[in-house]
Amino acid sequence: MSEWKTRPEEVDQFILEQIDSVPHLEALLLIWRNRPKAWPLEIMAKALYVPVELAGDILRDLTLRGLIEPTSESQREYQYVSSPSEDSLMELLETTYRRELIRVTRMIHAKAPSAVREFARAFRFTKEKEKDKPKE
């Protein structure tokens, strides 16, 4: 087993900040486990047992967060782009999810809906910009 440079608290923080639903987590882990293989949208939908449209939304969300990227302009295939620090986090995320399935899924389900979190994040950025402005 490899030595992790990531602490368990970082995994929880990652889940809270980046993962909107269990299918988001499952999609990310499937793509990570099978890197550098590209995942066509239709295959991901079957693997997640969701409609193609929902799988597309999930993969676009993960792309917007910079966790995966499309392999072509058609946005019908996605892949994980690896880096040592992210691989360390993903490895610990996968282990944590496998060993603590109930805790992780409860954490995801207990979060506020993504629209509420996005609104709060936008408000935080606006407030930070105001704080950084020079006073006249």
N, C-alpha and C positions, 0 to 999 in steps of 0.2 A: 504494500500500500504506500502511496506517495505521501510526503510530508506536505501539509497544507499551509500556505502562507495566509490563508483566509481564516478568520475566526467565525465561530457559529453565529455570533451576533450580527456579523456582516451578511450572513445568509438570510436571517430574519429581516434585516433592513432592506435587502435586495427584494425580497418577496413583497414586503409592504409597499415599496416604492415603484416596482417595475411590473408586478404580476397582477393582472386584473381578475383572472379567473383560473380555475383548475385547467381548463383546456389551453389557456395561454401557457401555463407551466408545462403541461404535457407536450405541447407543440415545440416549445423551446428545448426541452430535454430530448425529444426525438431527433430534432435537427442536430443538436450538439453530439449526441451519442453516435450518430451516423456520419459525422463530418469526414471528409469533405463532400460527401454525397449531397446533391441538390434534391430538394423535395418538391415535386409537382403539386400544385394546389389540390388536384383531385385525389391524389394519393394521401395527402395530409388529411383531407376531409374524411376519407375512409378510416384512416388510423385513429382519428379522434371521435369517430361516430357522430359527425355533425354534417349539416348541409354544406355544400361547396361555398355558398355565400358567406356563411359564418366562419368557415376556415379561412377564407380570404380576408375577412375583417381581423381575425386573430393574427394572421401573418403580417398584415399591414401595421397593426398595433406594435408588434414586436420589431418591425422594421423602423418605425418612427422612433422607437426607443433606442435604436442602434444595436439591438441584440442579434439581429440577423440581417441579411440583405438579399434582394432579388438577384437572380443570376442573369436576367435579361430585361429588356425594356418592357416586355409583355407582362411582367409581374405575375407570372404563372409558376415560377420555380424559385425556391428560396434556399439559402445555405447559411451556415454559421461561419463567421469570420473569426478565426482563432487568434488569441494572444495568450502568453503564459499567465498573466494575472487573471484574465477572464476564465481561462481553462481551470485554474485553481478554484475559483468561485463556483464554476459550473459543476466541477467534480464534487465539491462539498454540498452543493445544492441537490444534486442527484442522490447522494448518500443520505442526506437529511430527509428528503422526500420519501425515500424507500424505507428508512427506519422509523420515521415519525409522520407517517401518512395522515393520521387523524389530526394531529396538532397543526400540521402545515395546511391542510384543507380547511380546518376551522379558522386559522389565521386569515386565509384568503377570503372566506365567506363572511368574516366579521368586519372586513374593511368597508368603508363607505363606498358607494357606487363610483365608478371612474369619473363620471361627469362632475360629481361633487368635488373629488380630489383635484381634477383639472382646474375647476373654478378657484379652489383654494390656492393652488400652485400659481395661477395667474395673478391672484391678489398679492401673494407673497412677493412675486417678481416686481410688481408695480410698487409695492411698499419699499423694497430694496432700492429700486431706481430713485425714488423720492429721497431716501436717506443718503444716497451717494451724490445727489445734486449739490453743487456749491450754493451756499446761502448768499442771497443778495443783500 
